[in-house]
Amino acid sequence: MSDERHGAGDTGSSAPRVPRTPRGPRGPRRVALALTLGLAASAALSGCGTPREQAPDHRTAAQATPVARADAAELRQRPPVTGLLFTPNTRSHEAQRQFAIACMAGQGFRYAPVAKTQEAENADQLPQPFGLESAAPPAATAAPQAETPPKPGSPESTEAYGRALFGDQDKRVTAKGIRMAVSRPGNGCLADAETRLLGDGRMRWLQVRIMLFEAQEQARGSVEKDPAFQSVTGRWRECMKRSGFPQQDPARLLASVRTAEERATSPALKADLRCKDETGYLTTAYTRLAAVQQRWLDGNPAIAKDWRTLTDRQDKNANEVLSRTGAKATAAAPAPGSE
């Protein structure tokens, strides 16, 4: 990985010499000089304001030149742990939904969960852990359709319905990471739907997912100690200070903005984006975060291997479920074992 350096330019080089104008009478020359100085002072006074309105620019030419900016969407795809966690799985969701519907129908219940559309899948955007990345407002997405609550007295409101769908409370299973634990149904149609796609790897899949999430959070904390990240954060702070908005880091700045209206009009956020461009902050931040996450994967090779094996199995079995034409045949299909 190349070491990106953004210096202030070569201060040892001399500016091109301007040919000297032949000397004329001293009087007119002094008048012209006085007039030039007067116009310069007038221009300076007419442009002055408060520091937050127009901060003086003390940057060198190299500091004032924006670093070539990479596409923010491409940068978010660089961290490999995050990439594994956010792999689209719309077909797997749909296969589990159809299997659970058929399973509940086989027990005499009507189960009609809302399908997760591709649009909703695309709305699950990758994390943006380094504050604001664009002045454009977030893309508008339709709110997910809420499940219709069961009518009082209907079969869907009974205890038998809940047990058929969610299983027995005393049979729930728990997957654990290092710091987190997640509980899931141990039996019932939802558990059967997950098992239909993952077989005996269901609990391992859940455990690996927890561990990847923990690794993602750990890497975000660890990158704060990375020398290249610390350096670019220092340059960003200096730029923000020159702009009249001293801040510690972009994430805390964004967290301090409470409303969408404030986010759209905040001069501090505008300065934040400009300073990110000038320092190459996002490129360095995501590159170093990707390196930290990759080190974690290199130290835990079984995690990525198991995740890919299980998601491949999940995709294969999801295609089998979705290819069936009858819900009854889908519900009756045997759960696959380990492969």
GINOR-V14511 format. One record per backbone hydrogen bond with DSSP energy under -1.0 kcal/mol. CO is the residue of the C=O (numbers start at 1). NH is the residue of the N-H. E is the energy in kcal/mol with one decimal. If there is no record, write none. Layout:
CO;NH;E / CO;NH;E
This chain:
9;11;-1.0 / 25;29;-1.3 / 26;30;-2.3 / 27;31;-2.1 / 28;32;-2.6 / 29;33;-2.3 / 30;34;-2.6 / 31;35;-2.6 / 32;36;-2.3 / 33;37;-2.5 / 34;38;-2.4 / 35;39;-2.3 / 36;40;-2.2 / 37;41;-2.4 / 38;42;-2.3 / 39;43;-2.4 / 40;44;-2.2 / 41;45;-2.5 / 42;46;-2.2 / 45;48;-1.1 / 50;54;-2.3 / 60;64;-1.9 / 71;75;-2.2 / 72;76;-2.1 / 75;78;-1.7 / 79;83;-1.8 / 80;84;-1.8 / 81;85;-2.2 / 82;86;-2.2 / 84;87;-1.1 / 89;93;-2.1 / 90;94;-2.3 / 91;95;-2.4 / 92;96;-2.3 / 93;97;-2.2 / 94;98;-2.6 / 95;99;-2.4 / 96;100;-2.5 / 97;101;-2.2 / 98;102;-2.3 / 99;103;-2.5 / 100;104;-2.5 / 101;105;-2.2 / 102;106;-1.9 / 104;107;-1.1 / 104;109;-2.6 / 105;108;-1.7 / 117;121;-1.9 / 118;122;-2.5 / 119;123;-1.4 / 121;124;-1.1 / 123;125;-2.4 / 151;154;-2.3 / 154;157;-1.8 / 155;158;-1.4 / 158;162;-1.6 / 159;163;-2.3 / 160;164;-2.2 / 161;165;-2.1 / 162;166;-3.1 / 163;167;-1.7 / 164;189;-2.7 / 165;190;-2.1 / 168;171;-1.6 / 169;172;-1.3 / 173;184;-2.9 / 175;182;-2.8 / 180;177;-3.1 / 182;175;-2.8 / 184;173;-2.6 / 188;192;-2.4 / 189;193;-2.2 / 190;194;-1.8 / 191;195;-2.4 / 192;196;-2.2 / 193;197;-1.1 / 194;198;-2.1 / 195;199;-3.0 / 198;201;-2.0 / 199;202;-1.3 / 201;205;-2.7 / 202;206;-1.9 / 203;207;-2.4 / 204;208;-2.8 / 205;209;-2.1 / 206;210;-2.0 / 207;211;-2.3 / 208;212;-2.5 / 209;213;-2.1 / 210;214;-2.4 / 211;215;-2.3 / 212;216;-2.2 / 213;217;-2.0 / 214;218;-2.6 / 215;219;-2.5 / 216;220;-1.5 / 217;221;-1.3 / 218;222;-2.3 / 219;223;-2.2 / 222;225;-1.8 / 223;226;-1.4 / 226;230;-2.7 / 227;231;-2.3 / 228;232;-2.1 / 229;233;-2.2 / 230;234;-2.0 / 231;235;-1.9 / 232;236;-2.2 / 233;237;-2.4 / 234;238;-2.1 / 235;239;-2.2 / 236;240;-2.5 / 237;241;-2.5 / 238;242;-2.3 / 239;243;-1.5 / 240;245;-2.8 / 241;244;-1.3 / 249;253;-1.7 / 250;254;-2.5 / 251;255;-2.1 / 252;256;-1.2 / 254;257;-1.4 / 259;263;-2.0 / 260;264;-1.7 / 261;265;-1.2 / 262;266;-1.8 / 266;270;-1.5 / 267;271;-2.1 / 268;272;-2.2 / 269;273;-2.3 / 270;274;-2.0 / 271;275;-2.8 / 272;276;-2.2 / 273;277;-2.0 / 274;278;-2.5 / 275;279;-2.0 / 276;280;-1.3 / 276;281;-1.6 / 277;67;-1.9 / 280;284;-2.1 / 281;285;-3.0 / 282;286;-2.6 / 283;287;-1.9 / 284;288;-2.6 / 285;289;-2.3 / 286;290;-2.5 / 287;291;-1.7 / 288;292;-2.3 / 289;293;-2.5 / 290;294;-2.4 / 291;295;-2.0 / 292;296;-1.6 / 293;297;-2.2 / 294;298;-2.7 / 295;299;-1.7 / 300;303;-1.4 / 301;305;-1.8 / 302;306;-2.7 / 303;307;-2.5 / 304;308;-2.4 / 305;309;-2.2 / 306;310;-2.7 / 307;311;-2.5 / 308;312;-2.1 / 309;313;-2.0 / 310;314;-2.5 / 311;315;-2.5 / 312;316;-2.4 / 313;317;-2.6 / 314;318;-2.1 / 315;319;-2.2 / 316;320;-1.5 / 317;321;-2.3 / 318;322;-2.7 / 319;323;-1.4 / 326;330;-1.8 / 327;331;-2.4 / 328;332;-1.6
